[in-house]
Amino acid sequence: MIKKLREDELLTQKELCKKIGMWQGELSKYENDKMSPSINTLEKILKAMGYKLLINVGENDEWRKIIRVEACF
């Protein structure tokens, strides 16, 4: 998801990493599903691209999958 959104925004990994202060290798691992970002990190990445993270909390306070990323334009 991160890679697709980044490419849709015409950003290189290097450009996005500079915006958020992250190592390019770390972003690459997130984009290639070799590592999962924390919710805070994911929110930071998305915010830098103009998106916000919306999370649904399911019954009995069990976390469900992220259901939607919305543009903040």
C-alpha positions, 0 to 999 in steps of 0.5 A: 500500500505504501509503495503504491501511494508513494508512486501515485504521488510521484515521490521517490523513496529518497524524497519521502524519506527526506520528508519524514526523516527515515532511512531509505532501507527502512521504508523499503522494508515496509514497502516490500512487506519485510517489516511492518510499521507501527501505527504511529510510523504509518500515520507519519508516512501517510501524512507526509503524502497528504493522507490520513489513517482511519482505523476501525475498532471492532467488537470487544475492542479487537483491532480490525484491518485498516479499512481506508486511507483518505486524501487530506486535500 
